[in-house]
Amino acid sequence: MFLRILSVVVATILFCYIFVVAFFFKDAGVEGICRNFSVVVKDSADKHFVTEAELVYLLKQANLYAVGQPMKSINTHQIETVLLKNEMIADVQAYKTPSGTVRLNVKQKIPVLRVISSRGNYYVDDKGGMMPLSNRYVAHLPVASGYIEKELAVTDLYKFALFLQENDFWNDQIEQIYVHPNREVELIPRVGNHRIRLGTFDHFEEKLANLQLFYKQAIPKTGWDKYSIINLKYKGQIVCTKKNKQI
């Protein structure tokens, strides 16, 4: 009997608490005035493509800055839509809190490749999209140059850049990528004075796996400076050009 009465009392108190909290949230979140605007830019310690000041400016330009506005009139969906027009931003989540704050969680795009060509200078991000260069921040990435159409940049070059990013050895080794008019590719490594002729991007994983094996087996015997060109374009073969002499 005592336990039953205690259960009823606890349930009543809990119900009252929920009612009061819900009523308070309604008043504070819907009827109140926005007192604070909080922005969290993820990975801001590593990448500096967007700043809080820039986001505030964009919202003020669109008459969507929240501070001083009634909470019930603030449209978080509109805030997200406006900020996503910024080509440096991958995702925005905007929400209100019962204490009268509008919070933004902003995710910057992650570039994997920098393209410098007559068709334009830009980054390719980790989703295969394009993003402009920044005046305030330069990402240290492999650089692709030469005859690069945008279609190639967001397909084969994008896949190649992802491969480099996910492979520690090649990410450290490949510094530049040059695309010739016939779409054949030449790689400039960080270590060694040679150039790597990849051919097309077809089967590039297999080609680089063969080259990595060559590096492990042959380079310790010959040294990094023996060859001027290492050619991978022929299937299953590595053709090397000595400095001033072909073998």
C-alpha positions as CSV (number, residue, x, y, z in Angstrom):
1,M,0.0,0.0,0.0
2,F,2.8,2.4,0.9
3,L,4.6,1.7,-2.3
4,R,1.5,2.3,-4.3
5,I,1.0,5.7,-2.6
6,L,4.6,6.6,-3.1
7,S,4.4,5.7,-6.8
8,V,1.3,8.0,-7.2
9,V,3.1,10.8,-5.5
10,V,6.3,10.5,-7.6
11,A,4.2,10.3,-10.8
12,T,2.3,13.4,-9.8
13,I,5.5,15.3,-9.0
14,L,7.1,14.2,-12.3
15,F,4.0,15.3,-14.3
16,C,4.0,18.7,-12.6
17,Y,7.7,19.1,-13.3
18,I,7.3,18.2,-17.0
19,F,4.3,20.7,-17.3
20,V,6.3,23.5,-15.6
21,V,9.4,22.9,-17.7
22,A,7.4,22.7,-20.9
23,F,5.6,25.9,-20.0
24,F,8.9,27.6,-19.3
25,F,10.4,26.5,-22.5
26,K,7.5,27.7,-24.4
27,D,7.7,31.2,-22.9
28,A,11.5,31.4,-23.2
29,G,11.8,29.8,-26.6
30,V,8.8,31.1,-28.4
31,E,7.7,34.3,-26.7
32,G,11.1,35.6,-25.6
33,I,13.7,37.7,-27.3
34,C,16.9,36.2,-28.8
35,R,19.7,37.4,-26.4
36,N,22.7,35.5,-27.8
37,F,24.1,34.1,-31.1
38,S,26.6,31.3,-30.8
39,V,28.6,29.9,-33.7
40,V,30.8,26.8,-33.7
41,V,32.9,26.3,-36.8
42,K,34.1,22.7,-36.8
43,D,37.8,22.1,-37.6
44,S,38.5,25.8,-37.3
45,A,41.9,25.1,-35.7
46,D,43.0,23.4,-38.9
47,K,41.0,25.1,-41.6
48,H,40.1,28.8,-41.8
49,F,37.8,29.1,-44.8
50,V,35.0,30.8,-42.8
51,T,34.8,32.9,-39.7
52,E,32.1,33.8,-37.2
53,A,32.4,37.4,-38.3
54,E,31.8,36.5,-41.9
55,L,28.7,34.4,-41.0
56,V,27.2,37.2,-38.9
57,Y,27.8,39.6,-41.8
58,L,26.0,37.3,-44.3
59,L,23.0,37.0,-42.0
60,K,22.8,40.8,-41.4
61,Q,22.9,41.3,-45.1
62,A,19.9,38.9,-45.5
63,N,18.1,40.5,-42.5
64,L,18.3,37.2,-40.6
65,Y,20.6,38.1,-37.7
66,A,18.9,36.8,-34.7
67,V,20.0,38.9,-31.7
68,G,17.2,41.2,-30.6
69,Q,14.5,39.4,-32.6
70,P,11.5,37.6,-31.1
71,M,12.4,33.9,-30.9
72,K,9.1,32.8,-32.5
73,S,9.9,35.0,-35.6
74,I,13.4,33.4,-36.2
75,N,13.4,31.0,-39.1
76,T,16.3,28.6,-38.6
77,H,15.7,27.0,-42.0
78,Q,16.2,30.3,-43.7
79,I,19.4,30.9,-41.8
80,E,20.7,27.5,-42.9
81,T,19.7,28.1,-46.5
82,V,21.4,31.5,-46.7
83,L,24.7,30.3,-45.2
84,L,24.8,27.2,-47.4
85,K,25.2,29.5,-50.4
86,N,28.7,30.1,-49.1
87,E,30.8,27.8,-51.3
88,M,33.2,27.1,-48.4
89,I,30.5,25.6,-46.2
90,A,29.5,21.9,-46.4
91,D,26.7,21.8,-43.7
92,V,24.9,24.1,-41.3
93,Q,22.6,23.2,-38.4
94,A,20.8,26.1,-36.8
95,Y,18.6,25.7,-33.7
96,K,17.1,27.7,-30.8
97,T,17.5,27.1,-27.1
98,P,15.0,27.8,-24.3
99,S,17.5,30.3,-22.9
100,G,17.1,32.7,-25.8
101,T,20.1,31.7,-27.9
102,V,20.4,30.8,-31.5
103,R,23.2,28.3,-32.1
104,L,25.0,27.5,-35.4
105,N,27.0,24.4,-36.0
106,V,29.0,24.9,-39.2
107,K,31.0,22.3,-41.1
108,Q,33.5,23.6,-43.6
109,K,34.2,21.8,-46.8
110,I,37.3,19.6,-46.9
111,P,39.6,20.2,-49.9
112,V,41.6,17.2,-51.2
113,L,43.2,18.8,-54.3
114,R,44.1,22.2,-55.7
115,V,43.7,22.8,-59.4
116,I,45.7,25.5,-61.2
117,S,44.8,25.7,-64.9
118,S,43.8,28.0,-67.7
119,R,40.2,26.8,-67.1
120,G,40.3,28.1,-63.5
121,N,41.9,27.9,-60.1
122,Y,40.0,26.2,-57.4
123,Y,39.9,23.3,-54.9
124,V,38.1,20.0,-55.3
125,D,36.6,18.9,-52.0
126,D,36.2,15.4,-50.5
127,K,32.7,15.0,-52.0
128,G,33.8,15.7,-55.6
129,G,32.5,19.3,-55.6
130,M,34.3,22.5,-56.4
131,M,35.2,25.2,-54.0
132,P,36.9,28.6,-54.6
133,L,40.3,29.5,-53.3
134,S,40.4,31.5,-50.1
135,N,42.0,34.9,-49.5
136,R,42.7,34.1,-45.9
137,Y,43.9,30.5,-46.0
138,V,45.9,28.2,-48.3
139,A,45.4,24.5,-47.9
140,H,48.6,22.5,-48.4
141,L,47.5,19.8,-50.9
142,P,48.8,18.1,-54.0
143,V,48.5,20.6,-56.9
144,A,47.1,19.6,-60.3
145,S,48.0,21.8,-63.3
146,G,48.0,21.6,-67.1
147,Y,45.0,21.0,-69.4
148,I,42.3,20.3,-66.9
149,E,38.6,20.5,-67.8
150,K,36.2,20.7,-64.9
151,E,34.7,17.4,-65.8
152,L,38.1,15.7,-65.4
153,A,38.7,17.6,-62.1
154,V,35.6,16.2,-60.4
155,T,35.9,12.7,-61.8
156,D,39.3,11.0,-62.4
157,L,41.4,13.7,-60.6
158,Y,39.0,13.7,-57.7
159,K,39.3,9.9,-57.3
160,F,43.1,10.1,-57.6
161,A,43.2,12.8,-55.0
162,L,41.1,10.7,-52.6
163,F,43.5,7.8,-53.1
164,L,46.5,10.0,-52.2
165,Q,44.7,11.3,-49.1
166,E,43.9,7.8,-47.9
167,N,47.4,6.4,-48.6
168,D,50.1,7.7,-46.3
169,F,53.0,6.7,-48.6
170,W,51.7,8.4,-51.7
171,N,50.2,11.3,-49.9
172,D,53.7,12.1,-48.6
173,Q,55.4,11.4,-52.0
174,I,53.2,13.0,-54.7
175,E,53.6,16.8,-54.8
176,Q,52.3,17.8,-58.2
177,I,50.1,16.3,-60.9
178,Y,50.4,17.5,-64.5
179,V,47.8,16.7,-67.2
180,H,48.9,16.8,-70.8
181,P,46.5,17.7,-73.7
182,N,46.0,14.0,-74.5
183,R,44.9,13.5,-70.8
184,E,48.1,11.5,-70.0
185,V,49.4,12.3,-66.5
186,E,52.8,13.1,-65.1
187,L,53.6,13.1,-61.4
188,I,56.2,15.1,-59.6
189,P,57.4,13.4,-56.4
190,R,58.8,15.1,-53.3
191,V,61.7,12.7,-53.0
192,G,64.0,12.1,-56.0
193,N,64.7,14.1,-59.1
194,H,62.7,11.9,-61.5
195,R,59.3,12.3,-63.1
196,I,56.6,9.6,-63.0
197,R,54.7,9.1,-66.3
198,L,51.4,7.5,-65.2
199,G,49.8,7.4,-68.6
200,T,46.0,7.9,-68.2
201,F,44.3,7.4,-64.8
202,D,43.1,3.9,-65.8
203,H,44.3,1.3,-63.3
204,F,46.3,3.9,-61.4
205,E,46.2,1.9,-58.2
206,E,47.9,-1.0,-59.9
207,K,50.5,1.2,-61.5
208,L,51.4,2.9,-58.2
209,A,51.5,-0.4,-56.4
210,N,54.1,-1.6,-58.9
211,L,56.1,1.6,-58.5
212,Q,56.1,1.3,-54.7
213,L,57.5,-2.3,-55.1
214,F,60.1,-0.9,-57.5
215,Y,61.0,1.8,-54.9
216,K,61.5,-0.8,-52.2
217,Q,63.5,-3.3,-54.3
218,A,65.5,-1.2,-56.8
219,I,66.0,2.3,-55.3
220,P,68.1,1.1,-52.3
221,K,70.6,-0.3,-54.9
222,T,70.5,2.5,-57.5
223,G,69.7,5.5,-55.4
224,W,67.1,8.2,-56.1
225,D,69.1,10.1,-58.6
226,K,69.8,7.5,-61.3
227,Y,66.6,7.9,-63.3
228,S,65.1,11.0,-64.9
229,I,61.8,9.3,-65.9
230,I,59.9,6.3,-64.5
231,N,57.3,5.3,-67.0
232,L,54.2,3.3,-65.8
233,K,51.9,3.7,-68.8
234,Y,52.5,0.2,-70.1
235,K,50.5,-2.5,-68.4
236,G,52.6,-4.6,-66.0
237,Q,55.8,-2.8,-66.9
238,I,58.1,-0.1,-65.5
239,V,60.3,1.5,-68.1
240,C,63.0,3.7,-66.7
241,T,65.1,6.4,-68.4
242,K,68.5,6.9,-66.9
243,K,69.8,10.4,-66.9
244,N,71.0,11.0,-70.5
245,K,70.5,7.3,-71.3
246,Q,67.4,5.1,-71.8
247,I,67.3,1.5,-70.8
